[in-house]
Amino acid sequence: MSTSTKSRNAPTGPSPFAVEAAALPVEKFSDPEVTAKGEPRAHVPLTALETLWFNTGTLCNLACASCYIESSPTNDALVYIAAKDVARFLDEIEIDGMGTHEIGFTGGEPFMNPDMLAMLDDALGRGFEALVLTNAMKPMRRHEAALVALREAHGDRLTLRVSLDHHTQTVHEAERGPRSWEAAMDGLRWLSREGFSLAVAGRLLPGEGEADARQHYAALFEREGIHVDARDPARLVLFPEMDESKDIAEITTACWSILDKSPSPPAR
């Protein structure tokens, strides 16, 4: 039986990243083909599966204020995926020639899944790149020796992207709970010291500019001896805030030319 009961270390107040916007009108996103204004809705065709993502399960050692999947130490609504099931999907993308080069693992906290190391070893052993989203806390630290062995065998094809919601301890712990900052920082320092391919995922407070945030993260990384280039958007990923209940623009086919973008990848 699943439950999303919060842990005793969960934050007690609202998320500092709460979206400040009007409520989403019920007319929006109600038709898959046209917008609320009757304009043709933009679509992106599936031409290749460059990254295949696996959710390892909803269980997590944290219970963040605004987790997209309501992960917590007790929420097992999405049970752990098993290594044999991951292997079946990896077989499928290889047989079907899906053009996949990267396998991503998210959660919950992936390292709480007892099959996590076997799944990583399988993906890397087949020649894929692997990206693991982790909070770098105790569940990951239990596997230090095994992770070092995977890095030694596969080098930079293994990347760990650590969630550090903000460059300040106060905001990070307001979202992730007390005593979550130093444990995450210690995990980051260990990963950097051991030479892992490393990235960080952060967020922007309402009204906080990306350039300023990158400067503050850069200062933090330098101060802590963490080898992450805060100027590189692939190494410091700053996500925009989203709230399905708040108003946001619908994307139409006209947006492709306005934004100078194409729904199809360039020819190779």
HUGI-V109285 format. One line per field, one symbol per residue. ss: DSSP state (h for helix, s for strand, l for the rest). phi: phi as a letter, one per 20 degrees, with the letter a starting at -180 (. if undefined). psi: psi as a letter, one per 40 degrees, with the letter a starting at -180 (. if undefined). Layout:
ss->???
phi->???
psi->???
This chain:
ss->llllllllllllllllllllllsllllllllllslllllsslllllllllssssslllsllllllllllllsllllllllllhhhhhhhhhhhhhllllllssssslllhhhlllhhhhhhhhhhlllsssssslllhhhhllhhhhhhhhhhhhhhsssssslllllhhhhhhhhllllhhhhhhhhhhhhhlllsssssssllllllhhhhhhhhhhhhhhhlllllllllllssssllllllslllllsllhhhhllllllllll
phi->.ebdgfefeffedfffegfdaffffffflecfdcefenefffcdfedadfcdddeepefbfdcffcffclfafcedgdfgfegfffgfffgffffelfmfccddccbldgfeffegfffffffffenffccdebemeggfffdgffffffffeclffdcddeecfbecfffgffedofmefffffffffffffenffcccdccdfgnefffffffffgfffffemdecefeefedcedeffcbfedfbfeedfffgffelccfdfffd
psi->hiifhiieeiieaiheehhgiiihiddifehediideeihiiihihdigdhhhhheiehieigidfhdefiieegfdhihiidddddddddddddefefhehhihaaahdeeheeddddddddddeeiihhhhiefaddddefddddddddddebeehhhhhhgdieidddddddeiieddddddddddddddefihiiihaihihehiddddddddddddddefhghheeheddhhhhiiiheeiiiiihiddddddefiheiiii.
